[in-house]
Amino acid sequence: MPQRSHAPFLHAIVGCGRVAPNHVDGFRALAEPWEVGWACDREPARAREFAAAHGIAAATASAAEVFADPAVTSVSLTVDHAQHAPLAEQALTAGKHVLVEKPLALSVADGERLVRLAADRGRVLSVVSQHLYDPLVRAVHRWVKDGVLGRLLHCRVSLESSREEPYYADSYWRGTWAGEGGSAVINQGYHCLDVARTLCGELRVVASVARCGELFATMETEDTLSALLAAGEVPVAFSVTVGSTVTWRSRIELIGSAGTVEFDIDHPASLHRATGSAELERLAAVERARAAEEEPPGIDYYGVSHRRQIADFAQSVQRGEPMTASTGNGLRMAALITDLYAAAGLDRAQRREA
Ligand SMILES: NC(=O)c1ccc[n+]([C@@H]2O[C@H](COP(=O)([O-])OP(=O)(O)OC[C@H]3O[C@@H](n4cnc5c(N)ncnc54)[C@H](O)[C@@H]3O)[C@@H](O)[C@H]2O)c1
C-alpha cells in the first residue's frame, strides 16, 4: 500500500463501484493539497482492489472507521440510493463535509433533515449534479437568462438508454424500490431533469405515466416514464426509457420566441441546433469552436464535469464559498422525483416497505 502523506485536506471514498473512479479523478485534479486517503467498500476485497488500483493508502470495509478518522476532511458517498441519507447523516454527525452522489435521499423528509444537519454542523453537503457544470449547459443557461432565446415557449427533454438484464440481476440494489427507489427517472433520467429545471425554472408535474416490472423479471421499478410538466406557464415534455437499443442518447430542446436550441449532455456534449437570430448563431459558433473536452475518467456518458463540481466542492470546504450545485437543488430534485412517481400512481414509500 502507498504511504499516506499529510495533505491538509483528506478525502475518503465510500462505495468503490462504477462511479467511484470519477470521484478519485476529481480530487486528484485539484491544484490545492487534497489527497484521497481512504477507499471504503463493504466488500473488503473490492475496497482493497480499488485502493491498489488507484494508489490510495488505506482500505476498509467499515464506513464507521472512515467517519471516526479525525484526519478525514470530507467523504464521497458513492453507494446505493437507499444508503445516501443514513450514511450522510453519520458522516455529517462525525463532522465531515459530504459530497453525495445523486439523489440526495429517497424522501424529501430525509433530504430536509440532512440539509438542516449540514447547516447546524457548518459542513458542506453537496449532491452530484455534474452536468450543471458542463460548459454547454452553462452557455445555454446564459442565453436563457440574457433573453437570447426570447420568451421561453416550450421545452422537450428526453433520454433513451439501454440496460441489459445483468445490470439489474447482478446488483443488490438496482431495479428495486428498496435499494434504488425507482430506476429510469431517479437514476438515468435524473440529469436531464436537473438540467431542464435549471434552464426553465421550477417544474410542476401535471401528468405522468410509467411502465414498471415489464422489461426484465428481476426489475420491479419503472423502465420507462413520460410526463408533462410545467415551468410557470411553459409546458415541458419529459420522457426516459432504459429499454432502448441505444446505449445513451439525451436531447434537450428549448423553443423560445426569438430562437431554438437543441443540445445533449452526452460526451462530448453537442449543440445540434441553434437558430432564430444572428446573435444566437454567433454565440453557438463560439460554443462549437470551444476546445474538445478531455477524456472522461470513467464511463464516457458520465462526462468530465465531476472534476468541475469537485473543484467547486473543494473551494466551498476551504473558503466557505457557496456552490453551483447547492443542497437546495438536490432537495428540489428529490421533491420533483417524488411528485413524478406519485402522479404515475407509484407510491414509493409503500413499495419500499413491501
Ligand atoms: N453522477 C453520475 O453520472 C453517476 C453515474 C453513475 C452512478 N451514479 C450514482 O452513484 C451511486 C453509486 O452508483 P454505482 O453505479 O457506482 O453503484 P455500484 O453498485 O457500482 O457501487 C456501489 C458500491 O457501494 C458499496 N457499498 C454499499 N454499501 C456500502 C457501505 N455501507 N459502505 C461501503 N460501501 C458500500 C457496494 O459494495 C458497491 O461496491 C448511485 O447513487 C448512482 O445513482 C452517478
Ligand as a Chemical Component Dictionary entry (heavy atoms), coordinates in Angstrom:
data_LIG
# 
_chem_comp.id                   LIG 
_chem_comp.type                 NON-POLYMER 
_chem_comp.pdbx_formal_charge   0 
_chem_comp.three_letter_code    LIG 
# 
loop_
_chem_comp_atom.comp_id 
_chem_comp_atom.atom_id 
_chem_comp_atom.alt_atom_id 
_chem_comp_atom.type_symbol 
_chem_comp_atom.charge 
_chem_comp_atom.model_Cartn_x 
_chem_comp_atom.model_Cartn_y 
_chem_comp_atom.model_Cartn_z 
_chem_comp_atom.pdbx_ordinal 
LIG N1  N1  N 0  -23.378 11.301 -11.489 1  
LIG C1  C1  C 0  -23.321 10.281 -12.340 2  
LIG O1  O1  O 0  -23.159 10.431 -13.555 3  
LIG C2  C2  C 0  -23.463 8.893  -11.805 4  
LIG C3  C3  C 0  -23.075 7.799  -12.564 5  
LIG C4  C4  C 0  -23.204 6.528  -12.013 6  
LIG C5  C5  C 0  -23.719 6.358  -10.738 7  
LIG N2  N2  N 1  -24.105 7.455  -10.038 8  
LIG C6  C6  C 0  -24.644 7.321  -8.669  9  
LIG O2  O2  O 0  -23.596 6.842  -7.833  10 
LIG C7  C7  C 0  -24.120 5.990  -6.820  11 
LIG C8  C8  C 0  -23.417 4.635  -6.919  12 
LIG O3  O3  O 0  -23.655 4.082  -8.201  13 
LIG P1  P1  P 0  -22.665 2.984  -8.804  14 
LIG O4  O4  O 0  -23.176 2.743  -10.179 15 
LIG O5  O5  O -1 -21.259 3.370  -8.610  16 
LIG O6  O6  O 0  -23.047 1.724  -7.861  17 
LIG P2  P2  P 0  -22.279 0.350  -7.684  18 
LIG O7  O7  O 0  -23.277 -0.678 -7.274  19 
LIG O8  O8  O 0  -21.408 0.090  -8.862  20 
LIG O9  O9  O 0  -21.310 0.652  -6.440  21 
LIG C9  C9  C 0  -21.797 0.847  -5.135  22 
LIG C10 C10 C 0  -20.734 0.308  -4.180  23 
LIG O10 O10 O 0  -21.063 0.705  -2.861  24 
LIG C11 C11 C 0  -20.692 -0.369 -1.979  25 
LIG N3  N3  N 0  -21.409 -0.193 -0.712  26 
LIG C12 C12 C 0  -22.707 -0.392 -0.448  27 
LIG N4  N4  N 0  -22.998 -0.092 0.819   28 
LIG C13 C13 C 0  -21.855 0.306  1.396   29 
LIG C14 C14 C 0  -21.498 0.754  2.698   30 
LIG N5  N5  N 0  -22.418 0.860  3.670   31 
LIG N6  N6  N 0  -20.211 1.075  2.933   32 
LIG C15 C15 C 0  -19.277 0.973  1.976   33 
LIG N7  N7  N 0  -19.544 0.548  0.714   34 
LIG C16 C16 C 0  -20.817 0.227  0.430   35 
LIG C17 C17 C 0  -21.086 -1.603 -2.752  36 
LIG O11 O11 O 0  -20.460 -2.783 -2.261  37 
LIG C18 C18 C 0  -20.647 -1.227 -4.182  38 
LIG O12 O12 O 0  -19.316 -1.631 -4.449  39 
LIG C19 C19 C 0  -25.618 5.962  -7.061  40 
LIG O13 O13 O 0  -26.207 6.950  -6.274  41 
LIG C20 C20 C 0  -25.776 6.324  -8.527  42 
LIG O14 O14 O 0  -27.017 6.912  -8.844  43 
LIG C21 C21 C 0  -23.973 8.705  -10.541 44 
# 
loop_
_chem_comp_bond.comp_id 
_chem_comp_bond.atom_id_1 
_chem_comp_bond.atom_id_2 
_chem_comp_bond.value_order 
_chem_comp_bond.pdbx_ordinal 
LIG N1  C1  SING 1  
LIG C1  O1  DOUB 2  
LIG C1  C2  SING 3  
LIG C2  C3  SING 4  
LIG C2  C21 DOUB 5  
LIG C3  C4  DOUB 6  
LIG C4  C5  SING 7  
LIG C5  N2  DOUB 8  
LIG N2  C6  SING 9  
LIG N2  C21 SING 10 
LIG C6  O2  SING 11 
LIG C6  C20 SING 12 
LIG O2  C7  SING 13 
LIG C7  C8  SING 14 
LIG C7  C19 SING 15 
LIG C8  O3  SING 16 
LIG O3  P1  SING 17 
LIG P1  O4  DOUB 18 
LIG P1  O5  SING 19 
LIG P1  O6  SING 20 
LIG O6  P2  SING 21 
LIG P2  O7  DOUB 22 
LIG P2  O8  SING 23 
LIG P2  O9  SING 24 
LIG O9  C9  SING 25 
LIG C9  C10 SING 26 
LIG C10 O10 SING 27 
LIG C10 C18 SING 28 
LIG O10 C11 SING 29 
LIG C11 N3  SING 30 
LIG C11 C17 SING 31 
LIG N3  C12 SING 32 
LIG N3  C16 SING 33 
LIG C12 N4  DOUB 34 
LIG N4  C13 SING 35 
LIG C13 C14 SING 36 
LIG C13 C16 DOUB 37 
LIG C14 N5  SING 38 
LIG C14 N6  DOUB 39 
LIG N6  C15 SING 40 
LIG C15 N7  DOUB 41 
LIG N7  C16 SING 42 
LIG C17 O11 SING 43 
LIG C17 C18 SING 44 
LIG C18 O12 SING 45 
LIG C19 O13 SING 46 
LIG C19 C20 SING 47 
LIG C20 O14 SING 48 
# 
